Amino acid sequence: MTGFTLPGGGGRPRNERLRRPTPRGARTAALCLTGALALGAAPDPTAAARAAADPLARYHHQPLAWKSCLLGPDDATGKELEQAGARCADVTVPLDYARPDGRTITVAISRIRATDPTHRIGALLLNSGGPGGQTIGDPPWVRKAMKEVGARYDVVGVDPRFVGRSTTLDCHWPTGSAFRGAGTGRTGFEHTAAFAADLAHRCRTHAGGLLPYSSTRNTARDMDVIRAALGEHRISYLGYSYGSYLGEVYATMFPGRTDRVVLDGVVDPGRYGPRLLRGTEEANRHALRDWAAWAAAHHATYGLGRTRNAVLTSVNQVQAAAARTPLRLGGHRVDEHVLPVVVLNGLSQDNPGAYADLAQAVGDLRRAAEGQGVTPTPWLAGSLDFLLTGSDSAYGSAQTSILCGDVTAPRDPETYWRDLRRAGTRDTLFSPVSNNIGPCAFWDPPREGPTTIRNDLPALLVNSTGDPRTTYRGAETVRDMWPGSRLVTLRGADQHALYGVFGSSCVDTTVNAYLASGRLPATDVTCARPPAP
């Protein structure tokens, strides 16, 4: 479930797989090297004075040891970065910014340097969402999307704290995602409540020393250390999905430190938190209907029905079958709690490849419901491995720790049960996921309160009208909140993440013109969906 992995993935191309974290030995070595920042052959009066004025001076002025991004012969991310001319480094940051002389962790970054230094604008930092998504591998495809203006930027990918090649937070979960459907009736809800409580317990057991320091505010602080370590007075920023919220927080906490800001798939900060999927149900139903119309037009290939309603009936039949008895697909069992998440994750990308993946998956599920032996097709196999094994435990662990560390979730399970009952039978597919209980109900309270986002920022906002993850209403809310911003709207697409991903020349040209000149469009921009190839 890459490209967008609940609750907010972002701009990574759809076919890119989640990469494994840095091996423990390499990570430990990186942590040991951080001691060099505090040790010297002799006292340095200049450094002492600087530290007195700036308690983070040793982090802000640390030398970065740039190195090959290739971790080994099987490192696909490293190979892509090497081919693009990128170099990598580990940035040392405090685990706890209230105790900068205490324990340190590392944040892994990659950089493709500007090839037009005469006209260099600065550094462009990236975040492709999640939360918990790796971004260290993104500079090559972002640099390609930037076209000519890319030569004027250092394009910097960052694996945020506790993610990917950075110091890892792993709760040793049996899943890569905490999200589940509540199922039917109180028994199903109690089952998912116990599942959520167990995930929270595993995090306290295996990562309790890190959990208090996992938050968007600390990620923003890390970004500012990276800015300073790169020698930049200000940074430009491109954030997708959750990355838009991170951009909102960074620009609020560090006013004056941003240059050009592009937020693609815009999160309404007033709705952000562990239950941020609430309110996306209608957009997902719309996306499902559009997919069903496409599948009906391709009935000869997928056999799901000749009309949109017939295809939707196939989905309903599969869901009902999973509620009766878990469906057997290879070594996996898909029940009423997992099936809605599979469908939801198939709906964030509006293109024939993504539509075909979901159509094949529904076909596999339908054959399993009929009692046939099924070897799942590649996309479904990857989704089930993600949801039903611990292969991507670190992803789900980091994602949940950030959401729970940012905003307090309701503690009483009855709150969720009441919300599920209110949703009733109007939507039996998506509402049982968006309203369900999760691990944050069993989490310790955040160490800091939510960030009150600044009143204005001259940023470029980008969203499609049918985005099923960061809904268009959220982008309109931020546009109203920031009168100095501009909104680029793509009409007629159920697409999450646009710039460099969807293939809209209108969107891409508008973003690149802003990155080149620093001037926002005079008015908001509306783009039509590009014609099908």
N, C-alpha and C positions, 0 to 999 in steps of 0.2 A: 504494500500500500504506500508506494512512494509517490512523489509529486504532491500529494496531499494526504497526510496521515492524521486522522482525527486527533485533536480538533482543528488544527490549522497548519497545513504543510507549506504550500507556497509555490515558488517559481521553479523548482527543480524539474528538468524534463522528465516526463512520465516514466520512461523506461529505465531510469537510473535506480539501481538497487542501493539500499542502505549499506554503508560500509562498516566494517568492524572497527571497534576502538583500537587505539594504540595498545600493543601488548603490555602487560603489567610491568615487565622488566624495563622496557623503554620509558614507561611513564615514571617509574621509580627513579630511574637515572636522571630524568628531567627535574624531578623534585629535589634530588640531592644537589644538583648544580645550582639551585636557587640560592644556596648559602653564599655563593660567591658575591652576590649582590650586597651582602651585609659585611663581608670581610674584606680587609685591605691590608697591605703591607705596613702602612703607617697612617696615623690620623690625617684626614684631609680637612683643613679648616673651611675650605669653600663648601665641601659636601656637608659639613656639620651645620654651617649657617643655612644652607639650602634646606636641610632636613628640619631645622627649627621653624622655618617659614612655611614649609610644605611637608606635612607628615607622610605624604606619599612620594616624596622626592626620589627615593631609591627605585621606585617603580616607574615613575614618569621618565627618569633619565637612564634607565637600564639599557645597556647595549644589547642589540638583538643579534643572535648568531644564526644567520641565514644558511640554510642547508638544503640538500635534495629533499623533495617531497615524497620520494619513492621509498616505501617501507620494506619492499621485498618484491620478488618476481611475480606474485599474484595480486599486487596492489593496483587495481584498475584506476582508482582515483589518482594515485601517484603518477601513473603512466600518463594520464591525460594532462596533469599539471606539468610534468616534465616536457611533454611535447609542446605545450603552450609557452614554455619559457618561465614558468613560475618557480619561485623558491619558497621555502617554508621556514617558520621559526616558532618557538615557544615563548610566550609572554608570561612573565611571572606576575601574579596578582595576589593580594591578601585573600585568604579564605573569608575573614571577617574584617570588613572595612572599619569597624569600631576598634579593632586591635591590629593595626597595620604592622606591628612588630611581631605578630604571632605567626601561626602556621600559614604557609603559602601554597598555592595551587598553580597550575599552568593552563593557559588558554592557547590553543594551537591556531596559527594563522598561515595563510598563503598569500602570495603577492605576485602579480604580473606587473612589472614596472612600465611606466609610460615610455613609449618609443619616440615621442616628440617632446623632448625635455624643454625645448625653447618655448613651446606653447603650453607647458604643463599647467593643469588647473589644480591638481592636488590628489588626495587619496579618496577613493570611493569604497566605503565599507558596505558589505553585503550581509543580509540575513534572509534566508529563504523560508522561515516560518517554523511551524511545529506546534507549540514550542518543543524544543528538543531535536530539531532537524539539523543535520550537518550542512555546513556552508563552505567548508574549506575547499571542496571540489568545484565550486561554482564559478570562479573567475574565468575559466576558458569560455564557457558558453555565454556568460554575460558580456565579456569582452567582444565576442562575435556579434552579439545583438547591438552593441554600441556603435558598430561600424567605424567610421572615420574618427569620431570623437573619442573612441576608446584609446587611441594613441596618446591622448592628453591626460590620461589618468593612471595612477597606480590603482589597480583593481585588487581589492583585499577581501579574501574569504576568511570567515571566522567560525570555528567550532566553539559555540558559547561554553561557558563554564559547565562542567559535568557532561559534556556531549562529545561523542566521537573521539577525536585525537586529543582532546583536552582531558584534564583529570576527570575520571569517569565516576559517575554515581550509578550504581547498579544494585537494585533491590533483590535480584535473583528471582524474578517473577516467572511464572509458567506461561507468560503471554507478553506480547509487545504492546498491548493496549488495555487500558482500564475500562474502556467503553463497552457496554453490553446493553442489549434490550432487556426490559423488565420481564418480558414474557406475559403470560396470561394468568391473572389471578394473584392472590396473595402469596401462594406458594412459590411462584416464579419470582416475585419481588423479593421474598425472603432469601431465596437462593442467591440472587445477585447482591443483596446486602451483605451476606456472609462472604461472598467472593471479594467484594470491595474491602471489607474489614480485614480479610486475610492479606490483601495486597498492601494495605497500610501497615499491618504488623510486620510484614517482610521488610518494608522500608525502614521501620524503626530498628529492626534487628540487624540488617546488613549495611545500612547507610545512615544510621542515626546521627553520626557526627557531622555529616554534610547537609542534612535536610534543612537546618535552620538558615543556611546561607544560599539556598537555591531560590532565586527570585529574579524578576525582571529588573528591579532596581539595582541589584548587584551585577547583573549582566550589563546594564547601562554604565555602571561604574567601571566595569572591566573595559568597555568600549572606550571610555575616556582615558584609561591607562594606555590602551593600544594607540589611541590618537597621539598622546604625548610621546610614547616610545618610538613612534614613526617620525617624530619631529614635526608634526603638523599643528598649526595653531587652530585650524578648523578642519572638519571632515565633511565630505558629501556622503550621502547614505541612500541605499536602495533596499527597501524592506518589503517582503511579500507576506501577506496574511498576518500571522502572529508577529512577523517582523515589522508590520506597520505599527502595532502597539508598542513594540520595543522602540521604534523611532519616535513615537509620541512621548514616551517616557524619557528617552535620552534628551530630546530637545527641551523638555521641561526641566529636567534636573541640571542640564548644562547649557543654559541659554548663552548664545553667542559662540557656541562651539560648532554649529552646523553651517554648512554652505548650501549646497543644493540637495534637496530632500525629495525623494520619490517614494510614495507609499502605494503599493499595488495589492489590491484585495484588502480594503480598509476596514479595520476593526473599530467599532464604536466603543471608546473607552468606558462609557457608562454601562455597557453590557458585558464587558470583559470579566472573566472569572471562571471558576470551575464548571459553571453551567452555561457557558457561552453558546452552546448549541441550541439553547432555547430561543425560539424566534426564527429558526432557519427551516422549520418544518414545511411551510408553504413553498419556499424556494426549492426544496428538495422534491416535493411532490410535482412541481412544475418541471424540474429536470427529469424526473422519472417518466412523466408523460411524454416529454420530447424524445427521450431515449426509446420509449415504447413505440412511438410513431416511426422512428428510424428502423427498429427491429422488425416492425410489420412490413416495411418496404423491402426488407431483406429476408422475408419469410423463407424464400427458396434456399437460403444458406443456413439459417438458424432454426427454422421450424417452430417458432414460438407463437405464431398466430398471424393472420393476414390483416388484422386491424389493430389499432392502438389498444382498444378495449380488450381484445383477445389476448394480447401480450401481457397487459396488466393482470388479466385473469390468471395467466400462467404464473406470474409472480405470486399472486395471492394463494394459488394452489400449493406452490412450493412452501410458502410460509406456514400454511395450515398443516402440511405434512410434517414439517420440522417441529411444530408444536405437539404433534401426536407422538412422534418417535424420532430421535435424532437421525439425521441422514448420514449414511456411510459413504465417504469419498476417500478412496485410498486408505491411509491410516488414520484419517480424521473423522470425527463425529460432529455434525453441524446441527445445533439445536435452535430453539426459538430465541435464545439470547444472542447467539452469534450471527444468525442469518441476516437480521436487519443491518448489522454493522458491515457485513460483506456488501450488501446492496448500497448502503450509504457511501462506502468508500469507492464504489464504482461510478459515482455521479459527479465528481468534481471537475472532470475534463470533458469538454464538448468537442469531440473530434471522432472520426470514423474508427481509429484504432482503439480508443478507450471504449466506444460504444460496442465494438466487436468483442472486446474482452469481457464486458458485462454480459453480452448476449450469450457467449460461449459458457460463461459461469452459470447463468440461469438454466441453460440447456443441461449442463452437468448436474445441477441440483434437481432438475425435474426428472432426469433419468434415475438419479438416486432415490427420489421419492417413489418412483415406480418399481423400486426393488432391483434395478439393474446394477451390476458391478461397474464402478466408475473410477477411472484414473483422471483426476482433475486436470484441466488445461492449465497452461503455465501461469496466467494471471491469478486464477483462483487458487492454484497450489501455493503460490507465494503469499496470497492473502491469508490462507488457512495456516500456513506455517507461522506467519506473523501473529495471528490471533491465538493459536492453539499450541504453540511451543514457546520455549524460553529463548529462542535464537536472537530475538531483538528485545530482550528484557531491559537492556540499558536505555533503549529509546523510550519505552513506556515509562520507565522509572524517572528519567529526567523530565519528560513532559509533565507527568503528574506532579512531581516535586515543585516545578515552577508554578503551575496553576494553583496548587494548594498553598504555596509560599507567597502568593500575591494577594489573594482575596479569600476571606473566610467563607466556607460553604456552610449551609444549614447543618446542624449536628443531629437533629431529630429525624430518624427515618420516616416518621409519620408525615413530615413535610413533603417528602418525595412521593409517598403513597397518595397523599391528597392531590398532588399535582397530576399524577398519573390517572387518578380517577376522574379529575376534571377534564382531562383530555379525552377520556372515554373511548368511544368507538369511532370518533371522527377520523382518526389517523392511527391505525394499528401497526404501522411499519416504522415511522420515524419518531413519533412522540414518545414511544416507550424507550427510546435511546436518549433523546434530548432531555427528558424529565426524570431519568432514572438516577438512583443513588450511585455515588462513586467513592473512591478512597478518601477524598477530601473531607467527607463527613466524619472520618475517624482520624483526622490529622491534628497535630498540634496547631494552635493559632499562629498566623504569620507574625514574624518579629516586627514588621513594619506595616503601617496601614497602606491602603491603595494610594496611588499617585493621583493627585488632582492635576489634570492635564492643563497646560497653559492655554490662554484665551485665544491666541492667534499664532500662526506660523505660515510664512509664504512657501508652502509645499505644493508639489504636484501630486494629486490624488488620482488613482486609476482604478476603475471597477467596471465590471460588466453588469448589465441590468438583471441577469439571471443567475448570478453567482450563488451557488447553493451553500457556501461556507461563510464567507464574509458578505452578507447580503447588501444589495445596493442601498437599502435604507441606511445602513451604517455609514456608507460613504457620504450620503447626503447629510447625515448628522454632523460628521466631521467638517464637511464643507461649510455648513452653517456656523459651526463653532469657530472656524478659522476663516474669517472673511477675506484675508489676504491670500488664501490658497486658490487653486484652480482644480476643477474636476474634469478628468477625461473619462467619458462614458462610452462603452461599447454596447450597442443595442443588439438584441436578438441572439445572444449567446448565453448558455448556462455554464459559463467558464470561470474557474477559479485560477487567478494569476494570468496576466495578459502579456506584459512587456517581455519580448524575447521568447515567449512560450507559445502564444496562440497563432501568430502569423498575421496580425493586423498591422499593415504598413502605416495606417493612420495613427494607431497608438504608438508604435515604435518610433515613427518620425517625430511625433510631438514630444516624446520623452527625450529623444536624442537632441532635439533642438534646444530644449531646456538645459540639458547637461552641458551643451556646448556654450550657450550664451549666458546662462544664469538668469535669463528673463522668462518669467511665466507667460503663458498665452494671455492676450488681452482679455479674453472671456473664457468661460468653460468651453470644452471641446466635445462634440458628439461624433462618434465614429459608427459607421454601419458595419455589420458583420461582413467580412470578406466573402466573396463568392466561393462556393465549393470548387476544389480543383477538378 
